[in-house]
Amino acid sequence: MNTQELLQFMNSVKMHDLTQRLSVHTPPWPSYMPLGIQYFKRIAGAHMGQGANGQIITTSNHVGTHIDGEIHFYANGRTVGDVPIEEWVGPGVVVDISDSVGDYDLYSPDLLMSKIEVKKGDILIINTGYHKYGWDQPESDEIKYFVKHPGPDPSFHEWALDMQVKWIGVDCGSADHPMNTIIRDWHPKPFKEAEKKLKAKYGKSWDEFFPPEEYYQVMHLKLFPKKLVHAENLGGDIDKISNKRVWIGLFPLRGIELESSMCRIIALEP
């Protein structure tokens, strides 16, 4: 394929935006600082204005669609700006399990592979269906989005490493199951609901099924030292590419001190 053919091909592909809309109304991960936006000058010249709009933002990095960097939970890891752009882009798959999971459910590698083949080295996007509870959606529900969403089963993190997954993206509040995070302590009533559901299905208590010393924030604490990080709060056009192979690009700020970064994520479909 020569340059002209490549450019014509690129003009023919469909581009899907997998990014959640960002606003001061977008909830950060619980306990994190939300986004604040303030004008410091305006086009009309109010308050030292020089004929342009200018803004100052204050925010944590965990608002809306964002990538967690290695140093978010691993002090010796790379910052977001230290990661070569080539690691954020490449072939991948969008696995839609939204018809198979509900509140507090677990997803397994077998469930994902039953939808579409995940290949070694893929970027893996998981559509749990919980993006429909995002802040700007008709069914918006902040508790479901951050506290009740499905999460990985005990085998998932080792499988992801064996598959050499490039990075993972999820359409909900965390790549960890919420009851394997501090949310379990902050929301004791939902934890009881989650444990009751787990016992009914697997016959074990939560701590028997997920021993805390091994599974507390396992997707963060065990995978970031292995350079396997994840993006959270995806949304946008994710339902348009269910169970398809696509080319995926994630574009964070090249911040050399950033532990994480808000980002734009796209998928290109031939």
Phi, psi and omega in degrees: 000122179275179186299315181297317179296321179297315181295320178295319178298315182296328177290341184267346184282153176273133178253125180247129179268117182260021185261137174287143175297145185248135184204166172295344177275350180291121180286135172284173172301140186312130179090349180273159180290132177282172178285132173236136180232130181224131172285132173253349169203159183229162183303322184286352174098007180294139177051078176064022183295147179231038176078027179208155172276136176223143183227153170243134176244147170234134185192158163273172180277358189248050178239128180067200181293124183208158175254129173281125178275166182302321185281359175301324179228004183223107190300331181268007181281176179276147171286168179300319182289343179275352182272124178302144183302331182299335181281347181263356185230157175147183179291150180195189185217142177251106184265120181260108178249018187296336179272002186239354183227152177220200183306128174068001185295165177250144172244142185245163173303320180298321178298314180299315184289342177285344180269315179196148181294130171260126184259154178304133178087000179294153157279132186245116175253129181247119177262099179277348185091352185279357172297339179291348176262009178298162191301331185254014183262155181302329180261025185313130181206100187294328179291313177300319186295319185255336190249330188246004185293158177292166178208174185289149177279177185298338183270350193295315187294322178292321177299317181299322177292316179299326181278358180052040179302135186288309168200165185242145173232140178230153184259035182214189190292334183204153173281343172273155170296135184302332181277001169254022175232182179296344178302330177305319181282327182284337183230074184297325180294311174300326178298319178298320178297317181295318181293322178299318180292321179295316180297319181297327184268322187243351178072019181228152173290168181299316184287336173288323182280321180235079177308123187304324182296341179254328191245000178296118182048043186301325182292335177269306191286327182268332187265327182298321175297341178266010180067021174254104183249178183214154174257145182235161176067038173288164179186235178059237186270021190301328181289344183280349183231039180298130175054047177233152171270134184214171170262129188241138177230134177239130188234092178271171170294148178270057184275116187286348174252358190286128175281338177202175180202137166301152186204167173251136179235130179234159173231133178254127182241124180300000000 
